[in-house]
Amino acid sequence: MMSDPLPDKESYRDHIATVDAQGKRVWIYPKKPDGRYYQIRTYVSWILLLLLFGMPFIKINGQPLMLFNVLDRHFIIFGVVFTPQDLHLFALAMITLVVFIVLFTVVFGRLFCGWVCPQTIFMEMVFRKIEYAIEGDANQQRKLNMAPWTASKWRKKILKHTIFFLISFLIANTFLAYIIGIDELFLIISEPISQHMGGFISLVIFSGIFYFVFARFREQVCIAVCPYGRLQSVMLVKESIVVAYDWIRGEPRGKIRKKKKEEEVTTPALGDCIDCKLCVHVCPTGIDIRNGTQLECVNCTACMDACDGVMEKIGREKGLIRYDSLAGIEEGRKKLFTGRVWAYSSVLLILVALQVFLFSTRSEVQAVVLRTPGMLYQEVEDGYLSNLYNYQLINKTNEEINNISFHLTDPQGRIKMVGVIPNLERQTETEGAFFIELPGEDLTDRKTTVEIEVYSGETLLDKVNTNFLGPPK
């Protein structure tokens, strides 16, 4: 006779807590967390929200501190202006950021998601707090949603969703301020809608998206959409610090049993976990952390606070759920700097050094000189040959540049401008043309490399090289 099969302890990995067996959404009602980690996260969120909403108003020399104008390909980061010609710096910066994220995840797991990610901060520290204040804690919210539509329910729902949309509208305005600048945003707000129809439509669309995310989609962003959450499974190692349940200390689970009314004792064979399930009730993604590290866990520490509160009440040591690694729980060792960490750190150090070098050698005024296509050389007086060139000057600074001149340094020759070089306004570019004339007898090849220096008065702005086309040799 065959015995019954053993229960599948890994079955929780075959589904997510927010979807039932029929594929329908399961609404999560997390219990309001409370504890020292939650308080610290609250203070951190205040600082980050202040920075997020305040930075568009900060200006350096009349320019925003941060600007990401994708439409006009105009970027400002900490007061430094970047143009399309600096695309290689952005590409390298993105690669550096990816390597840093991988390194950070290998060491600290998904810590960023719980403490810094805007989605978590807005959801848990703004919208969820408003929901608790209006509708009550988890059980009260559940009862309210199941109750018939009364005047009280209508008032609470209308008030909550009105506040939700107003905050979403504020977030959309802030988001747009990072793209077009705070001054342009004020024009959209203050002037008639007909004059800024594109900006107004953008505000409405962004407001609707943010409202949908925080009012309805919620934790699904972290579970199903965020690529970082999906990738952590290939980045975590046994030594990664994550929110972890100490199953060695906690198992087997069991309720506290009473022998007498005045005295509480537990079965000696049981672990410290009393199976109260508070860690599950407070989880914003609906998981049971006692099953082990899961992709849905955003390291928000709500389960740590809940468990510490229970341990304190029953007189047991805190930290049954804590920041730790698999190796730390199984073997009692904590080793952050593994071979993988050293490898990622080395790559990151090289990328940062390269980034610093490129930034330090980056010119604030860039000159581009190209020989006019389709034009052959021309013979001029005194045995000189002439080529026509187009130039482009790009001012990346916040200051006007004037008294601009071109000087031919190698080989010896002369430059004749076509028209007058205009002053270069701040963060603008200008174009023009000039002729380069070289002695025909000095040309030893059909193509000759020439070096040109660009000056503003006595100040060297940039050096460029181009080719001079002569007769076949």
N, C-alpha and C positions, 0 to 999 in steps of 0.2 A: 504494500500500500504506500503510495507516494505521499510525502508530507507536504503541507502547504508551503508555497513559495515565500521567501523572506520579503518583507515590505521594502519597496523601493524608496530609499532615503534621499535619492537625488531627483525625485519626480518634480520637485519645485522648480527645477531648472527647465522643465519642458513647457512652462507657461509663465505668464506674468500676473501679478496680483490685480492689475487694473482691467483685466479682460477675463470673462467667464468662459465656461466650456463651449458656449454657443457663439463666442466671438463678440459678445456685447460688452460695452464699457461698464466697468464696475467703479462707481464713484467712491473716491477715497475721502473719508472723514477723519483726518488725523487729530488726535487729542492734543490740546494746547500744551506744548512742552514748558518745562520750568526747571531751572538749575543754573549752575555757574557757567557752563559752556554756552547756554542759550543767552545769558546776560552778556557775556563777552562778545558773542556773535552780533547781538543787538547793537552794542557800542561800535563794533567794527563796521556794521552796515550803515550807521549814522555818518561815520567819517566818509565811507565810500559814496554814499548818496550825496553828501555835501560836495564832494569833488566832482561827481558826475554832473550835477545841476549847476555847479558854480563855475566850472572851467570855461564854458562858452562866453562868460562875461569878463574873463581875464584877458587882458591885451598887453602886448609888448610892442612898444613903438607904434601904437595904433593898429597892430595886427593881432588877430586872435592867437591865443596860446596853442590851441589845437584846431585844425581844420582838415577835413577829408572830403574835399570837393571833387568827387569822382567825375561828375559831368564835365567840368572844365579842366580836369587833370591838374588840379592845384591843391597842394598839400602843405600844411604847416604843422610841425611837431615840435612842441616846446619852443616856439618862436623861430625855428629854423625852416626856411621855405624850401620846398622840393618841387621840381618841375619834371615833365616827362623825360628830360635828359638824365634824371637821377633814378631811372627805373631799375638799374642794376643794384642800387643801394636798397631799394624796397625789396627786390627779389632776395638779396642776401639777408636782409633783416627778417623776412618771412621764414627762410630756411633756418636761421639762428633761433627764431621763436619756436619753430617746430621741434628742434633738437632740445631746447630748454624745457618744453612741455614734456617731451619723452623722458628726459632726465628727472624732472620734478615728479612725474608719475611713478617712475621706477623707485624713487626714494620715499615719496609721501602719498602715493596712491591718488585718490580723487579729492584730495584736500581742497584744491581750488574750487571745485563745484560747491562745496558746503559753505565756504567762507567768502569767496570773492566773486563768483559768477553772478552777473546781473540778473539772470533768470531766477536763481535761488533767492537772492537778496530781495527782489521785488515780490516774489511769490510768498516767501515765508515771513519776511520782515515788514512788508507793507500790506499787500492784499489780504493775506491770511489774518493779520492782526485786526484789520478792519472787519473782516468776516466774524472773528471771535467777538468783537465789541458789539456788533449789531445782532448777530444770530445766536451767539452763545458758543459753548464748547461743542465737541463732536456729537455727543448724544442729542443735544438740543437742536443742532443743525439737521441731524438725521430725522428727528421727529417733525421739525418744521417742514422739511421737504415732503414728508409723507402725509402731512396734515392737509385737510381741504383748504381751499383758498378763502380765507377770511380777510377782514379789513386789516387786522394786525399783520397777517402774512404779506399782504400786498404792500403795506407801508415798509416793512423790513426789506423786502426784495427790491422795491423801487429805490429806496434809499441806498442800499448796498450797490446796486448796479449803476446808479447815477454817480456815486463816488468812484466806482471802478472806471467808468468811462472818462470822468474828469481827470483822474490820475493818468489814464492811458493817453488822453489828449496832451497832458503836460509832458509825458515821456516822449510823445511824437514830436512836440515842439522842440524839446531838447535834442532829440535825435537829428532833427532837421537843422538845428543850429550848428551842429558839428559838420554838416555838409555844406551849407550855404553861408554860414556866419550869422552871428546874432543880429547885426545891423540889417541884413537882408530879411531876416525873420521878422523883425519889428516892422519893416515896411509891409510885409504880407499881412500882419495883424492889424496895423493901423490904417492902411489905405484900402480903398474899395476892392472887393473881391474880384471884380472884372479886370482890374489891372494886374492881378497876380493869380489868375485862374489855375495855372500849373502848380504853384506852391500851395494853394488852397486844397486842390484835389489830393496832393501828396500828403498834406496834414490829415485829411479825412481818411485816406487809405491806411496810413501808419497808425492812426488812432484806432481804427477798426481792427487792425491786425493785433495790436497790443492788448486791446480789450478782449478779443477772442482767446489769445494765449493765456491771459491771467484769469479770465472768468470761466473759460470752458476747457481749454486744452491742458493747461496746468502741467502736472508732472509728466505728461506724455512727451513734452519737449525733451526732458532728461532721459526718459526711457527709450523712446523710439526715434527721435530726430537728431539729438546732439551727437555728432561724430566722435567727439572726445570720449563720451561714455562708451561708445561701441568699441573704440580702439584700446581701452584700458586693459581688456582681457589679454592682449598680446604684449602689453608693457609691464604689467605687474609681475613681480617675482616673489619668492618666499620671504625675502627680507624687506619688502615694501611695507611701510607703515600705513595701516588702514584702520578704520573702525572695526574692531574684531571682538567676537565673543570668546571668552576663555572656557572652552568646552571641557578642558581637563579639570578645572576647578568647579564648573557648573553642573556637569553631568554626573549621574542621572538626575533629571529634574524631579521635583516632587513638591506637593503642597505641605505647608506647615500643619502638623496635626497637634491637637491639644489633648493632654491627659487630664488636666484639671483646668478650671476656669482661670486660676491665678498663674498657671505655669504653662509655658509653651516649649515643646521639645520637638525635634525632628528625628526622623529615622536615620540612624548613623550612616546607612549606606548611601543616602542621598547626597547630591552635590548642593552647591550654594544657590542654584537657580530654583526658585519656588514656583516657576511656571505661571507667573501672574499675567504674562503677555502684555505688560505695559509697553515694552520695547516695540511690539508690533503695533499697538494702538497709536503711538505717537509718530510712527514712521510716515513721512509725507509721500512715499512711493509704495507703501503697503507691504513691504517685505518683512520677513522674520530674520533678523540678523543672526539668530542662533543657528541658522542653516549654513552659515559661512559667508565668505565674501561673494557678493553678487553684483552684476553689472548695474542693477537698479539703484544700488546704494550711492548716495551723493555725499556721504561723510558729513552729514549735517549735525551729528552728535546728539540728536534728540533722544535716541535710545540710550546713550551713555548717561544723560541727565536723569532719565526715567529710572534706569537700573540703579544708579547711585542713590537716588531717593529711597528706593525700596530697601537697598542694603543698609542704609542708615537707619531706617525704621526698625528693621529686625535685628540690628546690632551686628551686622557682618561687614567685612572689609569691602570698601568700594573698589571699583575697577573690574567688576566681572565682565562688563563691556567697556572697552577702553581703546586708546590708540596703541596698537601693537602690530607685530608682524606674525605670519604663520610660523616662522622660525623661532620667534620670541616666545610664542605660546607652547609650541611642541618641544623645543629644545632649551628654552630659557636663555637664548643668546640673541643679542641685538647687534647686527653688523650692517651698517648702512653702506659702507664703501666696499661694494663687491666689484668683481672684474668688469661687469657691465656698467656699473656706475662710473668707474675710472675711464672706461672707453668713451662713454657719452660725454664725460667731463672734458676729456682731451679734445674731442671734436668741437665741443662748445667753445672751449678756450681759443682754439684756432680760428673759429668763425668770428668770435668777438674781436680778436686781435686784427683780423682782416677788416672787419667793419670799422674799427677805430682808425686804422690806417687810411681807408678810403674816405672817411669823413674828414680826417685831418688834411688830406690832399685835395679835397673837393674845392673847386673854385667857386667864388660867389658870383662871378660874372663869367659866363661861358660864351666863347666865340666859335662859330662854325663857318668855315670858309671852304667853298666848293667851286671848282671850275665850272663855268657855265656850259651845260651840255649842248652838243651840236655846233660849237664854235671852234674854228681852227685858229692857229696862231696867225698874227698879222705882223707884217714888216713895217717898222716906223723909222723915223730919221735916226741918223748916227749909228746905223747897223744894229739897232735894238729890235728884238722880237717882243710881241705883246700878246698876253692872254687875258680874257675877261673872266672875272670871278664874282660870285654872289656871296654875300656875307650875312650872317644872322648873329645878333648880339642878344643874350638873355641875361637880364638882371634878376638875380635871386634874392637880392637884399631889400631892405625897407627904406633905402635912401636913393635919391636921384643921382645919376652919374652923368657928368658933363665933360666937355673938353676931351672927347675921345679921338684917338688917332691910331693909325696902323703904321708899323715900321717893319721893313724887310730886313732881316738880320743875316740870312744865309740863303743863297749867295748874294753878292752885291748887285743891287739893281735899284729900281724906283717904283713907287706906287702912285698912281693917279686916280683920285677918287671921282666917282660919277655923282655929282651933287654934293650936298653937305651932310655930314654925319649928325643926325639929330641927338639931342640929349636923351638919355635913357631913363625913363621914369621907373619908379620902384616897382618891382615884380611885374615888369613888362618885357617885351622883346621888340626889336626893330630889325629891319632888313635894308639892304642896299647893295651897291655894286662898285667895283673898282678894277682898274687895269694893273697888272704887274708887267713891267718891262725889264728884260734882261739882255745883256750884250750877246748877240748871236755867236760871236767867236768863242765865248766862254762855255757854251753848251756842248757837252761831250756825249750826250745821249738824247734819245727822243723824249724821254721823261726825266725831268729833274725835280728833286724834292726841294721845296722852298719852305723856310721857316719864317713865320710872321708873329710879331709881338703886338699886343693891343694895350694901349696906355690910356689912362685918364690923367691928363697933365703929366706929372712925373711918376705916377703910380702904375706899376705893371699889373694889368688885369688878368691876362691869359696869354698862352702861347699855343699856336696851332701850326700844323704842317699840311701842305697840300702839294699837288703835282703841277709842274709847268710843262706844257707840251711844245716841243720844237720840231724842226725838220728831221727826217730820218738821217741817221749817221752810218 
